Amino acid sequence: MSRRAPDRHRSARAPSEDWLYGVHAVGEALRAGRRKIARVWIREGREGAEINELVTAAQRAGVLVESVPRDALEARVPPDARTQGIAAEVGPLPEYDLDRLLAETEEHRGEGAPLIVALDGVEDPQNVGAIARVAEAAGASGLILADRRAPALTGAVARASAGAIEWLSVARVANLNRALGGLQKAGYWVVAAALEDGVSLYEMDDRLLEGPLVVVLGAEGRGIRPSVAKVADHRVWIPMAGRVASLNVSTAGAVLLFDLLRRRSAREV
């Protein structure tokens, strides 16, 4: 039998079914086991060690695996999608409210102070997926999205995240400012990535490395909204030495999150 996420966690925004595509996106969905997987399609003639591993993982999970013609597989995914010869029909990822997200991140306290990433107005699926990939790699346990200013967690997001989105606890909130306030009451520092305001990332107070932390990333160009910046405990900017003083939001997130990871790791030695 295929694995199912509890019905109470199903998102009203997410489609009732979707297609994941690409080796990493499908493989991580099978390994994480957090969503229903109805079937896995493999393009006829597609072979190799990574495909064998996916077939084995699917069989262990009781998921049907079928060999299908290229045209049938490509008809299930967006035009020009790079499927790598594999796709899976899946249900939505579970999305939680803020309380459930906090409960989930509490489970990570034994692995160090929890880290959550919140997105303010990042609407492009490719950017959300890329940020999810960076966040999971940097040790984040949760991702917060706004109801109206973030995309559904479709196959495009999963593909851009290389499957990392499958491992993050995701909360979708009606009001980001209110959610950040709730996190502060729960003991989290809120650090917002600013374009110019605040202090340099490299001069950020080390006290922030000791407790639970939520990092807020804003939309490209506009950055975080003034109302969100006002809620944040600290605003940090990334020093740049080049002539073009701007970074893609996922790149900026990588710089910020991995510098925090480096500093936290150094303190634990």
Buried (B, 14 or more C-beta within 10 A) or exposed (E): EBBEBEEEBBBEBBBEEBBBBBBBBBBBBBBBBBBBBEBBBBBEEBEEEBBEBBBEBBEEBEBEBEEBEEEEBBEBBEEEBEBBBBBBBBBBBBBBBBEBBBEBBEEBEEEBBBBBBBBBBBBBBBBBBBBBBBBBBBBBBBBBBBEEBBBBBBBBBBBBBBBBBBBBBBBBBEEBBEBBEBBBEBEBBBBBBBBEBBEEBEEBEEEBBEEBBBBBBBBBEEBBBEEBBEBBBBBBBBEEEEEEEEBEBBBBBBBBBBBBBEBBEEEEE
